Amino acid sequence: MAMLRHLGNLEREVMDHLWDADGPQTVREVHHAICAERKLAYTTVMTVLDRLAKKGLVDRDLVNRAWQYRAHNTQAEVLAAELGDLLARVPDGVRLDALARLAAMLGPHE
């Protein structure tokens, strides 16, 4: 699974939009949503979506001559994979201490 920490700011912004969307999004829909925050060329958004597809973070289907994009995994799945990858790199004692500290940060409803 591709990791978010390897993404640029615009790629992260696009992923956040796709996770928040109710369904698959066309390039035009993503462009419109992202451009509410800043000015970007349509082709820039198209390139970012294409790169995200090649990285395996988004899936796309051709519908009525327009690509529709959706996140391949949920945001929680990607975050869990990143945390697991990060924790796998440290000694067991550090991993257990880090997990205990993370659990302590959770609120009572979590």
Disulfide bonds with the S-S distance in Angstrom:
none
